[in-house]
Amino acid sequence: MKKGILCAALAGSLAVAANSAMAAWPDDRPIELVVGFAPGGGTDVMARNLARFMEKRLGDAARIVVVNKPGSGGEIAAHYVQQAAPDGYTLGMINVPGYVFLPMYRKTAYQPEHLRLVARIVDDPAMLVANRDAGKPLTLQAFIEQSRKLGGGMSVGHSGDGTTGHIGMLELSRLAGFPFTSIPFKGAGEAKVALLGGHVDYVMMTTGEVRELEQPGSRLAGVALWAARRAANGVPTAAEQGYDVRISSERGIGAPRALPDGIAQRLEEAVQQTLQDPAFLAAAKADAPVLAFLPGAQWERDLAVLRQRLEPMVPMMEGSK
């Protein structure tokens, strides 16, 4: 009897302690927002802008600190968040499609089912880009036909194996039946320099990475957009040119899977309110045109569909394991 009373008292004490900890969130210590890439990159800059505006929505005492844990295409950061306590003090920037695709073709230290998505922030479609001065085909069909004529196909630069641009080219290659020479770089900036220098025939970048297209006299030309509809730059979609391929660089926030619903809801609302803030939109700069909020639960459902679309590309990644 005494043992039962003791167990009940202990359980009650633990529940009170847990409720007290949740009641204190997020005021008693800083929230870590973990970025899986080096400082100064697109994800890092967006995370730092987002953090200072989200703080205002979480309370006067709330503080969000960006922590960089670069390496392995975001795997190190995702594993760190997966292993953290689900108390709302450790969040991570999630980069799709790599977040979904990496565990599909090689063993990773994290699994998407062990993390909880809080909210999507950005949906930035991929685009095939050419150098106007290089004399290469500027329509998708002409690009495909020229690739078929060459032994190894046209060379296409991108930000690395398994990234948005690489996956987009793999899907087009599979559907249209043509070869291409994949040229991975460390980032879109490097790939763009190589394109303008004549070292690659084309590059795959996102619309946010190639704002020059909208400037008069730009040397860059958009060939096709991997999206459902044209963006502000007016580049025709791949679907308009006969190939229904779609892939975007999506970014958002994730947390350990057992994050309490109440905290997840407050974070989701803070993200949504931040994306509607004119001051944040002004600070977001290149990201502003591709901001696309989604609640975490809906984003998880969308990524389940994306996983099915990516399955046929897994055998094409055998050499990358």
C-alpha positions in Angstrom: 0.0 0.0 0.0 2.8 2.4 1.0 4.6 1.5 -2.2 1.6 2.4 -4.3 1.2 5.7 -2.5 4.9 6.4 -3.0 4.7 5.6 -6.7 1.6 7.8 -7.1 3.3 10.7 -5.3 6.5 10.3 -7.5 4.4 10.3 -10.7 2.6 13.4 -9.5 5.9 15.2 -8.7 7.3 14.3 -12.2 4.1 15.6 -13.9 4.3 18.9 -11.9 8.0 19.2 -12.9 7.2 18.6 -16.5 4.4 21.1 -16.5 6.6 23.7 -14.8 9.3 23.2 -17.4 6.8 23.7 -20.2 5.3 26.7 -18.5 8.8 28.3 -18.4 9.4 27.7 -22.1 10.9 29.6 -23.9 11.9 32.2 -21.3 14.5 30.4 -19.1 17.2 29.7 -21.6 18.0 30.3 -25.3 16.6 28.1 -28.1 19.1 26.6 -30.4 18.3 26.8 -34.1 20.7 24.4 -35.8 21.8 25.0 -39.4 23.5 22.1 -41.3 25.6 24.4 -43.5 28.4 26.9 -43.0 27.8 30.5 -41.9 27.0 33.0 -44.7 25.1 30.5 -46.9 21.5 30.9 -48.0 20.1 28.7 -45.2 22.2 30.4 -42.5 21.3 33.9 -43.6 17.6 33.0 -43.7 17.8 31.3 -40.2 19.4 34.4 -38.6 16.8 36.7 -40.1 14.0 34.4 -39.1 15.3 34.0 -35.5 15.3 37.7 -34.6 11.7 38.2 -35.8 10.4 34.9 -34.3 11.7 36.0 -30.9 9.3 38.8 -30.8 6.4 36.4 -31.3 7.5 34.0 -28.6 7.8 36.6 -25.8 9.9 39.4 -24.4 12.4 37.0 -22.8 12.6 34.6 -25.7 16.0 34.2 -27.4 16.9 32.1 -30.4 20.6 31.4 -31.2 21.7 30.0 -34.5 24.2 27.2 -34.2 26.1 25.9 -37.3 26.9 22.2 -37.6 27.9 21.8 -41.3 28.7 18.6 -43.0 27.3 15.6 -44.9 24.6 17.6 -46.7 22.9 18.5 -43.4 23.1 15.0 -41.9 25.2 16.1 -38.9 22.7 18.8 -37.9 19.7 16.6 -38.4 21.2 13.9 -36.2 22.0 16.5 -33.5 18.4 17.6 -33.5 17.1 14.0 -33.5 19.1 13.2 -30.4 18.2 16.4 -28.5 15.7 16.5 -25.7 12.1 17.2 -27.0 11.7 20.3 -24.9 11.5 23.1 -27.5 15.1 24.3 -26.9 16.6 22.5 -29.9 15.3 23.1 -33.3 16.8 22.6 -36.8 16.6 24.0 -40.2 15.3 21.3 -42.6 16.4 21.4 -46.2 14.3 19.4 -48.7 14.7 17.3 -50.9 18.1 16.3 -49.4 16.5 15.7 -45.9 14.2 13.1 -47.5 16.4 11.7 -50.2 19.7 11.1 -48.4 18.4 8.3 -46.2 16.8 6.7 -49.3 20.1 5.9 -51.1 22.6 5.6 -48.2 22.8 4.9 -44.5 22.4 8.1 -42.5 22.7 8.9 -38.8 19.1 10.3 -38.7 15.8 9.2 -40.1 13.0 11.7 -41.0 10.4 9.7 -39.0 12.4 10.5 -35.9 12.0 14.3 -36.4 8.9 16.4 -36.3 8.3 19.1 -38.9 7.1 22.4 -37.4 6.6 24.6 -40.4 7.8 25.1 -44.0 9.1 28.6 -44.8 10.4 28.5 -48.4 9.5 26.7 -51.6 12.0 27.7 -54.3 11.8 25.7 -57.6 14.8 24.5 -59.6 15.6 25.9 -63.0 17.9 24.9 -65.9 20.1 27.9 -66.7 22.3 28.6 -69.7 25.0 31.2 -70.6 23.6 33.4 -73.4 27.1 34.0 -74.8 27.9 30.3 -75.1 25.7 29.5 -78.1 24.0 26.5 -76.3 20.3 25.6 -76.9 17.9 27.8 -75.0 14.8 25.5 -75.1 14.4 22.3 -73.2 13.7 20.1 -76.2 16.7 21.4 -78.0 18.8 20.8 -74.9 17.6 17.2 -74.7 18.2 16.6 -78.5 21.7 18.0 -78.3 22.5 15.9 -75.2 21.4 12.8 -77.1 23.8 13.6 -79.9 26.8 13.7 -77.5 28.4 10.6 -76.1 28.2 11.7 -72.4 25.5 14.3 -72.9 25.7 18.0 -72.1 27.5 18.9 -68.8 25.2 20.2 -66.1 26.5 21.8 -62.9 24.6 21.7 -59.6 25.2 22.2 -55.8 26.1 18.6 -55.1 24.9 15.0 -55.4 21.4 14.5 -54.0 20.6 18.2 -54.0 17.6 19.8 -55.6 19.2 20.5 -59.0 20.8 17.1 -59.3 17.5 15.3 -58.5 15.7 17.5 -61.0 18.1 16.5 -63.8 18.0 12.8 -62.8 14.2 12.8 -63.1 14.2 14.6 -66.5 16.9 12.3 -67.8 14.9 9.2 -66.7 11.6 10.5 -68.2 13.1 11.8 -71.5 15.7 9.1 -72.0 18.9 11.1 -72.5 22.4 11.2 -70.9 23.9 14.2 -69.2 27.3 14.7 -67.5 26.7 15.6 -63.8 29.2 18.2 -62.4 28.8 18.7 -58.7 30.0 21.9 -57.0 30.1 23.0 -53.4 27.3 25.5 -54.0 25.3 27.5 -56.5 27.7 30.4 -56.5 30.6 28.1 -57.6 28.4 26.5 -60.3 27.3 30.0 -61.6 31.0 31.1 -61.9 31.8 27.9 -63.9 28.8 28.5 -66.2 29.8 32.1 -67.0 33.4 31.0 -67.4 32.4 28.4 -70.0 33.5 25.4 -67.9 30.0 23.7 -67.9 27.2 23.8 -70.5 24.4 24.5 -68.1 23.6 24.7 -64.3 20.6 23.8 -62.2 19.9 26.5 -59.6 16.8 27.7 -57.8 15.0 30.9 -58.7 16.3 32.5 -55.5 19.9 31.8 -56.5 19.7 33.4 -59.9 17.9 36.8 -59.5 20.1 38.2 -62.3 17.6 36.7 -64.8 15.3 39.6 -64.1 17.9 42.2 -64.7 18.3 43.8 -68.2 21.4 42.6 -70.1 21.9 39.5 -67.9 24.2 36.9 -69.4 22.1 34.2 -67.9 19.1 32.6 -69.6 16.5 30.4 -68.0 15.7 27.3 -70.1 13.0 25.6 -68.0 11.5 25.9 -64.6 10.7 22.7 -62.5 7.4 24.1 -61.2 3.7 23.9 -61.7 3.5 27.5 -63.0 5.9 30.2 -64.2 7.6 32.4 -61.7 8.0 36.2 -61.9 11.1 35.8 -64.2 8.8 34.4 -66.9 10.9 31.3 -67.6 8.6 28.6 -69.2 8.0 25.5 -67.1 9.4 22.1 -68.1 5.7 20.9 -68.3 4.9 23.6 -70.9 7.8 22.1 -72.9 6.5 18.6 -72.7 8.0 17.2 -69.5 6.0 17.3 -66.2 8.9 17.4 -63.7 8.8 19.4 -60.5 11.3 19.9 -57.8 11.9 22.6 -55.3 14.4 23.6 -52.6 12.1 23.7 -49.5 13.3 25.0 -46.2 11.6 25.0 -42.8 12.0 24.1 -39.1 12.0 20.7 -37.5 12.4 19.4 -33.9 12.7 16.1 -32.1 9.7 13.8 -32.8 8.4 14.0 -29.2 8.1 17.8 -29.1 4.9 18.6 -27.1 2.0 19.7 -29.3 1.6 23.0 -27.3 5.2 24.1 -28.1 4.9 22.9 -31.7 1.8 25.0 -32.1 3.4 28.2 -30.6 6.4 27.8 -32.9 4.2 27.2 -36.0 2.2 30.3 -35.2 5.4 32.3 -34.7 6.7 31.3 -38.1 3.5 32.2 -39.8 3.3 35.6 -38.2 6.9 36.3 -39.0 6.4 35.5 -42.7 3.6 38.1 -42.7 5.7 40.9 -41.1 6.7 43.6 -43.6 9.9 44.2 -41.8 10.9 40.6 -42.1 9.9 40.6 -45.8 12.2 43.5 -46.4 15.1 41.7 -44.6 14.5 38.4 -46.4 15.5 40.0 -49.7 16.1 37.1 -52.2 13.9 34.7 -50.2 10.9 37.0 -50.1 9.5 36.0 -53.5 9.6 32.3 -52.6 8.3 32.4 -49.0 5.6 29.7 -48.8 4.3 28.9 -45.3 2.9 25.4 -44.6 1.9 23.9 -41.2 4.2 21.1 -40.1 1.6 18.4 -40.4 0.7 19.3 -44.0 4.4 19.6 -44.9 5.0 16.0 -43.6 2.1 14.8 -45.8 3.6 16.5 -48.8 7.0 15.0 -48.2 5.4 11.5 -48.0 4.3 12.1 -51.6 7.7 13.4 -52.6 9.3 10.3 -51.2 7.3 8.2 -53.6 8.3 10.4 -56.5 12.0 10.1 -55.6 12.0 6.3 -55.4 12.8 5.8 -59.1 15.9 8.0 -58.7 17.5 5.8 -56.0 19.1 3.3 -58.3 20.6 6.2 -60.3 22.5 7.2 -57.1 24.3 3.9 -56.7 27.7 5.5 -57.3 27.1 8.0 -54.6 26.8 5.6 -51.6 
